[in-house]
Amino acid sequence: MFKTSSNRSTLRTLTALLVLLVLLPAIFYSAYEISSLTQSEDMIARIYRQQLDAVLFSLNQYAWDIANSWVSDINRLVKEQLPSTSPRPRVDFQSFLSSNKGIETLFVADTTAVSVSLACFSLHDSSRTRFRETDFAHLVRSEQQLVSRLLHLQRTGYRKIEGVPITANRREPSTCLLFVAEGVHNRVFIAGIVLDAEAFVRDVLRGKLDEAGGNEFILSVLRKSDRRQIYSTGPITQGMERQTKDLWLFPDYVLGIRLRGQTIEELVKERFYRNLSLLAILDAMIVAGVWFVYRTIRREMELAQLKSNFVSNVSHELRTPLSLIRMFGETLEMGRVSSEEKKKEYYSTIVRESERLTGLVNNVLNFSRMESGKKEFHLAELDLNPIVHRVIALYEPQMKHLGFLVNVELADALPLIRADEEAVSEALLNILDNAVKYSAGEKSMRIATGTTNESVFVEVEDHGIGVSPSEQSKIFDKFYRTSSGLAHQTRGSGLGLTLVQHIMNAHNGKVSVKSQIGVGSTFRLSFPRIL
């Protein structure tokens, strides 16, 4: 469908005005409201974040101090009890383990993990011994890059503690604190403290959590995998934490925070969502209204362009036969044609162009009557086959003159239909005329009648240029003509198929098309059968 640059420019201008006058103010107002509504939320979130950062910093520092204290104690024990000549020494860590809760296991190994000295929390509590020496040996070997870095830092006089995950036949990994332990004669070892995360939180960090939460906040420690609560400084429902952050020592656990009691945040959030819902409904209504207006204006402009094209096409269609009739009539009147054969040819041309002119005028008049609702249909019980016979007999001379081969396949004993004979003939003539106009290559067509379970039909199959899938739903629109190829170059008013659809709708029937570009089209007129 063709659009002038002027129409496109006008449509863009109208669209811009709609956006500027209606849509943009609504969007700006909604954005302002949302921004205003979220200021309190942002302020509370900032308070939570600052408080949570402060608590985490305090906890991390506290845990770091405890870890440093443990490392110092272990270094002292290693230096006192681990001779440099013992290939697989054992150190008595039982008193140390008994006095330091939160440690599940600790081990001491050489830097290549050839030998591992393993110490458990209690030799009499086998349920606490979850790791074997091979687990720690594998850990040290797999972390050789980290071990090298720790040894390098130790040589420079800096003691570093690194937390790494360790897993051994359990669902959740534990945290192992790796560090370098120095024995006698500057002999170095890799030592590790395996922490029991839940015991460490409950027994070591509990007091610090209670102190940090105070009377204003509730702090809770949760396991990431199932959000199970390990410890809480007050009553809090699971999932009600407003912000969470990972614990430094235990990346599989998070620390959550919220205010105690009924929070302002909950009231603000309730108001926020209520107002947001109202704004969303308002914006949706405005957007729908703008879109409706835009589509209406665009459709009206397209229709105006189609009408303009229609007037141009009809004017051309009227001018062409009138010019031919006048030219041949004047030639005959002036007596310039001497042979009877030539006169007969001229008379035939005048008659053919007159019929064409009559058909065009009838199409325009019928379309006008149908659009205004003044077209009357006189329905009667009819057999479709005789109607098809009469239309073919009327149109066949013209088709043969144009070189068309017509194959007629009429079914026997068709059920009756309620129809207006003149209207059905007009619809079929328009379909045939359409097939003739758009068949540039193979000039042949098939006209057939038949039945389905619910309808009686007549169909016209041609081998013309075909209709693209994207345009098959548009070809029945009034004034519509395709914008490319032979279809655009072929003369016509763009009313033929529109009239066909009007007629079929008036008969409670249906017009359908099956088409393929370069192969051809099959138009079918289906009428309800009389039960």
N, C-alpha and C positions, 0 to 999 in steps of 0.2 A: 504494500500500500504506500502510495507516494505522499510525502508531506513537503510542503514548501518550506524554505528557510525562514520565511516570515512567520508561519504558524509555529515552527519549533521555537523561534525566539519569543513569541508571545506566550507559549506554554511555559518556557523557562522563567519568564518574568512573573507570570501568575504563581508559579510554584514558589519562587523566591519570596513573593509578597505573603503567601500563606505561611511560609516558615517564619518570616520576620514578624508578622502581625499576630500570629496565634501560637505556633508551636514553640518558637524560641522563648517567648516570655513564660510559657508554662514550664518549659524545661529549666529555665533559670530560677523560677520561683520554687520548683521542686528541689533543685540542688541547694538553694538557700535554706529551705526548711530542713532538709536532711542534714546539712552542715550544722544548723542551729541545734537540731535534736541530738546530734552526736557530740556536741561540745562537752556535755556532762559526762557522757560515756568515755570520752577520751581522757578527761581529767581523772576519772576514777581508775581507768586502765593505767594511766601514768603513775598514780599512787600505788596501785598494786605492783607495777613493774619495779618502781623504786624500792618499795618495801621488800619485794621478793629478791631483788638484786642484793640488798643489804643483808638479808637473812642468809642467802647463799654465800655471800662473801664471808660472813661470820662463821657459818658452818664449815666452809672450805678451809678457812684459817684454823679453826678449831681442829678439824680432822687432820690437817697438815701438821699441826703441832703434835698431835697424838702419834701420827705416823712417824714423825721425826724422833719422838721420844722412844718409840718401839725400835726404830732402826739403831739408835744409840745403844739401847740395852742389848740388842742382838749382837752388835759389833763388839760390845764389851765381853759378852759370853763367848763369842767365837774366838776372841783374842786370848781369853783366859783358859778355855777348855779344848781348843782345837790345835793339837800339836802339828807341827809342819811335816812330821815324818809319817803320820798315820794315813794309809791309803783310803780307808773308809771309816772315818771317825764318827763318833756319836757325841752329841752335845746334850747335856741335861737342860731342856727348856721347860720342864714341867712346872716349875715354880713360876716361871715367866708367863706361861700360858694360863695358869690358874688365876693369876692376878690381873690378866688383861682380857676382858670379855670382848667378843666381836671377832676374835681370830679363830678361824676354823682349823687351819693347818699352816705350818711354816716348814720351809726346807732350806738346806744349804747344799750347793753343788759347786764342783769346779767349773771353770769358765767354758769347758767343752762338754760339760754334763756327762763325763765318763762315770763319775761316782756322784751319788745323791745321798745326802743325809736327811732323813725324813723324821719330823717330830709332829705328833698329833696332839689334840687337845687333852685327851685322856686315853691312856692305853687300855682302860677297863670299859670304855664306851665305844664299842665298835661302830655304832650308828653314826658317830662323828667322823669316822675315818672313811672319807668318800674318794680319796685319791691314792693312787699307787705311785711308787717311785718312778715308774716308766712314764706316767703322765707329766711329771715335772721335768724329766729328762727330755721328753719330746717338746715341752714348752720352751726350754732353754735353747735347744737346737733350732727350733723354728724362729726364735727371736734373736738370732746371732747378730743381726745388724744393730738391734737395740742394745744387746749386750756389749758390742764393740763401742758404741757411743757412751754407755755408762762407764766402761773401763777408761776411755779417753778422758772423760770428765773427772773421774777419780784421780787420774794421774796429774791433772791440773789443779787438784786441791778442792774440787767442787763435788759434793755428794748429791746425786740426783735420784729421785724416786719416780718410777714410771709405773702406772697402772695398766695392766693388760688383762683381757678376758681369758679364762681357762675353763674348759668343759671336760667332764669325765662322767659319762653315763648318767646325766641328769638333764632335766628339761631346761633349766635356766643356767647360763654361765655365771661363774663366780669371778670376782675381781682379785687379781694377784698383783701385789706391789713388789716390783723387782728393784733391787738395789745391789750395790757392791759392798760386801763385808770384807774387812781387812783382818787377816790373822797375824800370827807371829812371823818375824823375819820378812815382813812386807808381802806375805802370801795373800792373794786375793781370791775371793769366792763370789759366786752369784747366789744371793739369798732371795727368798720370796716369802711374802706373807699373804696367805689366802684368807680373804675376809668372808665372813658370813654376813651378807648384806643386811638381812632382817635382824639378826642379833646385834649387829653394829648400830643400826638405827635405834633399836629399842633400848639397848644397854649403854651405848656410848653417846649417841647424839640426842637422846631423849631430853635430857636436862637443858641442852642448848636450844632445842626446838621450843620447849615450854617457855624459856626465857625470851626468845625472839618473838614469839606470838603475842605474849602479854595478854591484856584484856580486850584488845581491839581486833586481832586477827586470829583466824584458825589456820594452822599449818598442818598439812597431811602429806605423808609419803606413800606413793602408789607404785605398784609394779606395772611397767608398760604393757606387758603381754596381755594381761587380763584385767588391768585397772584395779587389781585387788589392793585394798588399803592395808598398809603395814603398820602405820602409826599415825595418830591424829592428836593434836593438842586440844581438841574439843569435838562436840557432836557435829558431824557433817555428813550429808548424804553423798554417796559415791556419784561422781560426775558433776557436783556442784562447785568444784573449784573454778575460780574465775581466770586464773593464769597458772601455768605450770612451766617448770624448767628442769632440765636434767641435773641430777646430782653429780658432783665432780667425780667422786670415787666410784659411783655405781651408775654407769650410763644406761642400764636397763631399768632404772628407777627414776621417778620424777618427784619434785617437791611442788605441791599445790598450795594456793592461798585464797582466802576469801574473808570478808568482814564477818564479824559475829552477828547473829540475830537477823532481823529484817533489814536488808540493805537498801540504801538509796538507789543503788545501781539497778535493783530489780524493779523499783518504781519507775525509774527513768526508762528502762528497757521496755516496760509495758506501754508507757506513753509513746515511746519511739515507734514500736511496731503498730500501735493503733493509728497514729498519724501517718505512718508510712503506708499502711494499707489504704487509708483514705486518699492519700496523694496518688498512689498507684492507680486506684480506680478512676480518679479525676483525670490523670494523665492519659490513661487508656481511652477514656471517652473523648478527650480532646484529639488524641492521635487518630482515633477512628473517625471523628468528624472531619478532621483535616484530610484524611485519606479519601473519605467519601466525596468531599468537595473537589479534591484534586482529580479523582477518577471521573466525576461528573463533568468537570470542565474539560478534561482531556477527551472524554467521549464526545462531548458536544463539538469540540473543535475538530475531532476526527470526522464526525458526522457532517459538519459544515464543509470540510474538505471533500468528503465523498459526494456530497450534494453538488459541489462545484464541479467535480469530475463528471458526475452524472449529467449535469446540464450540458457540459462540453461534449460528452460522448453522444447524448441524444441529439444535440444540434448537428453533430457530424453525421449521425445515422440518418437524420431527416434530410439533410442537405444532399447526401450522396444519391439516394433514389430519386429525389425531386430533380436533381441535376440531370440524371440519366433520362428520366421520363421527359423532361423538357427538351433535352438535346435530340432524342430520337423523334419526339413529336414534331419539333420544328423541322427536322430533316424531312419527315414524311409530308408535312404540310407544304413545304416548298417544292415538293415533287422532284427531289434530287435522287430518289431511289428508283431505279428503272426496273430491276428484276423483281418478280414476285417472291422469289426465294429470300431475297434480302429484306423485302417488306415484311415477310412472315417472321424473320428473325428479329426485326425491330419491334414488331407487335408483341412477340413473345417476351422480349426484354422489358417492354413497358408493363405488361401484365405481371411479370415476375417481380419487378421492382415495386409495383403498386401493392401486390400482396405482402411484400416485405414491409412496406410502409404501413400498411394496415395492421400487420402483426405488431409492429413497434408501438403504434398509437394505442392498440388494444392493451398491450402490456402496461403502458403507462396509466391508462384509464382504470384497468383492473387493479393495479397496485394502489392507485389513489382511493378507489372504493374500499379495498381491503383495509388500508391504513385508517380510514375514517369509520370503518365498521358498517358501511352501507352495502357491501357486497352480499347478495342473497344467493343461497344455494338451494336448489330444489332436489332433495334427495329422493331416490326411488330404488327399488330392488332391481339390480342390473347384473347382467353377466359381463365380466370384464373382457372376454375374448372378442365379442363383436366390436366393442369400443376400440380395442387395439387394431383390429382389422381395418376399421374405417380410418383411423389415424395413419396407418401405414399406407393405405391406398391414396390418401391425400398427400402424403409427404414423399412417397416413393418416386414420383417423376423427378422431383428436385434432387433427390439423393442419386438417382441414376445419371442425371445430367452432370452431377459433380463427380461421377465415377465411383460411387460407393457400391459395395457388394453387401446385400442385406440378407441375413439368415434369420428366418422366423421360426420359433419353436413354441407353439401354443399348446398348453396342457388340455386334455380332454375333460369335459364335464366339470368345470370349475364351480365351487359353491357361489351363491349369490352374495352380492355386497350392496350396502346402501350408499348410493353415490349420486352426484350430479354429473350427468354424462358430459355436458359441455366443459365443466371444470376439469374432469379427469382427462378429457381430450387435450385441453390446454396444457395441463401439467406434463402429459406425455410428449406433446409437441415441443415444449421447452426443453425437455431432456434430450429429444432427438436433435433439436437445433444445436444444443450445447455439444453433443457428440460430433456433429458435422463440423462445427466451427473449430474444434480443437483436435481434429485428426489430420495432421499434416503429412504423415508418412503412410502407413498401411490403412487404406480406405475400406474398412470393412467393419460391420457391426452385427451384433446378435440381439434380437428382441425375443424375449421369452416370458411366458406366464407360468404360474405354479401356485402351490399352496404350502403352508406350514400348519402346525397344530392350531394356530390362532388367527391366521391371516391368509389373504389371497394377494398375490403380488404380480407385478409386471416389472421386468428389469431390462435395462439397456446396457450392453457391454460394447465398449469401443476399444480401439487399439491406438489411442491418441497419445498426447504428451503426458497425461496423468496429472495428479494433484499431490503436492508434498504433504506429509503427515501434519505439519504445523499449520497448513492452510485448510485442511479438510473440515475443520470446525467453523471456519470463517466464510466459506464460499456461499453459505445460505444467508449471510447478513445482507441487508439492503445496501445497494450501491457498491458492494464490495467487488473488486476485480484484482486478480493477482498482479504483482508488480514486476514480474520478470519473464523473459522468454517470449514464446509465441503467444501465451495467454494474454500478455499485456498488449501485444501488437494487434491481436484480433479484435475487430470491431464488435461493439455490444454495449448495452446500457447498464449491465450489472443487476438487472431486475429479474431475469429469467428464473434462477434457482430460488430467489426470495419468493416469487409467486408460487413456485412449486411447493415450498414449505408451508405457505399460507393455506393453500388448497388442501394439503395433506392434514394439517392441523384441524381444519374445518371438518374433515371426514374422520377425525379421531384416528388417523393413520400415521404413517411415519415414512420419511424419505431418508435413505441411508446411502453411503458411498463407500466403496472399496477401491482404492487406487494405488498405483505405484508409478513413480516417475519413469517415463520412457517406455512403459509397458501398456498402460491404458487404465480405464476406469469402468466400474460397474455401478450404475445408479439403480436403486430398487425403490419402487413405490409399493408400500404394504398397506392393505385395507383390512379392517376387521371383518371377519366372515360372519354371516348371519347364522346364529345357532338354531 
